Amino acid sequence: MEKIVQKIDSLSELTGKSVSWLTLVLVLITCYDVITRYIFQSSSVAIVELEWHLFAVIFLVGAAYTLNMRIMLGLIFFTQSSLRRHKR
């Protein structure tokens, strides 16, 4: 059972790090959309839809990674605070 959990965690970490690059792509596409909309007075519905779809993928796929990291950070915080209490 431990091996399965480790494989799921490693898959979650891999997808989380991969999705972080999609965030950069989303920022670049959004900048392109803003420039074309406000400087050139031209907008594309396809670009806006692409932004929303990328955001959905980032949110849904990155959620597992975020939850996994938050749990780890929570455990680190808990163990550090309990160690401080025992040292007093």
N, C-alpha and C positions, 0 to 999 in steps of 0.2 A: 504494500500500500504506500509505503514511503517513497518508493521509486516513481510511482504514478504521480504523486504530489510534486515531487521534484521536477518531473518532466513537464507537468502543467505549469509550474512556476517558471521554468526556463522558457517555455513557449510564450507565456505571458510577458516575460521580460524581452524576448526577441521582438514580439509584435509591438510592444510599447516603444521600444527604441526605433523600430521601423516607422511607426506612426509619427514619431517626433519629426522625421524628415518631411512627412506630409504636411505638417504644420508650417514649415518653411515654404512649401509649394503654395499652400493656401494664402500665406501673407503676400507672396509675389503676385498671385492671381488677383487678390484684392487690390493691391497697389495698381496693377494694370487696369482694373475696372474703374478705380477712382480717377486715374489719369485720363482714360478715354471718356469717362462721363463728364468730368468738370472742365477739362482743358479742350477736348475735341468735340464736346456736346454729342457724343455718340455712345450708345450703350447697347449691350447685347444680353438678351434674356438667357442665352446659353451660358454665358460667363457667370451670371448670377446663380443659375441653377447648379453649375459646377462648384461654386463656392459653398452652397448649401449642402451638396452631396459630400464634398470633402470634409466639411465640418461634422456632418453626421458620422462619417467613417472614423474621424479622429476621436469624436466623443465616445462612440460605442466600442471601438476596438481599444482605445486607450483607457477606458474605464477599468478594465481588469488590471492593467498594469498600475494604474493610480491606486486602486484599492490595495493591491499587493504591497506597494511601497508604503502606503499609509499605515498598514498593519505593522510593517517592519519598523517604521519610524516610531509608531506607538509603543512597540515592544522595547525599542532602544530607550525611549524616554522613561518608560516604566521601570526598566532595570536600573537606569542611572539614578532615578529619584529614589528607588528603594535602597540602592547602595549608599546614597548620601544619608538616608535615615539611619542605616545600620552603623555608619561610621561615627555618628554623634555620640 
